[in-house]
Amino acid sequence: MKKKRIFIIVFTVLFLLTGCSVESKVKISYDGEVSEKVTILTNTAAFKNDNSTVKQMIESSISNYSQALNFREYESEIVTGDDQSGAMFSKQYTGICSYFQDTGFNQYVYHHMNCVEDNFYITIKNDTNYIPYCENCSDWPKLNKVVFKLTLPIKAEENNADKVDGNTYIWLYDENTTNKDFYIKINKTTFNENKAKVEKQNKRNSLIRNTSIIIGILIFVIVLLFVGVILYKKYKSNKMEY
């Protein structure tokens, strides 16, 4: 119940920016750690006030929900522009399913996402229906445009993304979207093979870097000794002349 309440409070931030666009950028690193950046923007005119700047208005709105955002361990950053302004929220997760289960910002499209991990695959899909745009609804943010970008360290085994750019899978939602599912499957064998490959490369790079540093220090010491010997010989030669 408490977790659900926190979700509701976080989504209240979206109500402040109703009639806005949302872009979620989620990047999964080679070791499974996940970084999330959610940017919520709306018309800058909505924040204009004779007594406060646009930035102050946004900060004031977010501060009302700082306790909930802090509880969810989100960091926030104000975004201001001539046409659109809002905020960016970011957070780190220890795993893929941890992100989909704990994020405070995926329920603006589906009430609940399902992430299942077995010995072979990680399968992510919605297990509730898509929440369509509703102009007159008062119990959910009016999100004109939602862009969800999921970047993997490998290619997905299966997906139903609207666009694919390399290893980035993009789902698009707008006012005209009435029904849409989310689905992506990740091959764990391929994922773990890539992880081992990257870790091996990282060790090799670290060894090369450390070796380079040691060689550099040795060269510096040798040059220093060489210069010292030359200066000493010159000093002895000058002393003998006197």
C-alpha positions, 0 to 999 in steps of 0.5 A: 500500500505504501509503495502504491501511495508513493507511485501516486504521489510521484505521478502527481508531479506529472499532473503539474505538467499536464498536457505535456510530453515525456521522454524516457531514456533508459540505458542498460550497461554491459553488467546489467546496471540501469540508468533512467532519465525522464524529461517532462516538458510542457509549454513554457507559458504555463509557468510564467508568473509576474512574481516568479521566474519560470525556474522558480515556478517549476522548483516550487511545484516539484518541492511539494513532492520532494519527500516522495521523490527522495524516497524513490531516490530520484535526482531532479534537474530543472529544464527551461527553454523559450518554447518548452520547460519542465524537469528531468528526473534520473535514477540508477538501478541494479538490474533490468527487472529492478528498473521495470518494477521500481521506476516511478515513471513507467505507469503513465503508459501502463498501470503495470509492467511484467519483467520475468527472468529465467535461465535463458531470457529476460522478458518484459511486457505490459500485463495491463492495457495501454492507458489512452490519452484522455482530454477530459480525464482528471485522474491521469495526466494529459500526455500528448506525446510519450517517447520511451527509448531503451538502449541495450548492450546487445541486440534484443532477441525479440521486440515490438518497438516502433523504431530501432536505432542500433541497440536502441529500441523506441516506442512512441505514444501520442494522442492518437494511440488507442491500443498498444502493447510493449514487448522485448526479450533479451537473450541472457546467454548473449548478454553474459557473453557480451559482459565477459567480453567487455570485462576482458577488454576492460582488464586488458585496457587497465593492464595497458594503462597501468603498464604505460604509467609504469613505463612512463615513470621509469622513463622519467626516472631514467631521464632524470638520472641521465640529466643528473649525471650530466649536470654532476659531470659538468659541475665536477669539470667546472670545479677542476678548472677553478 
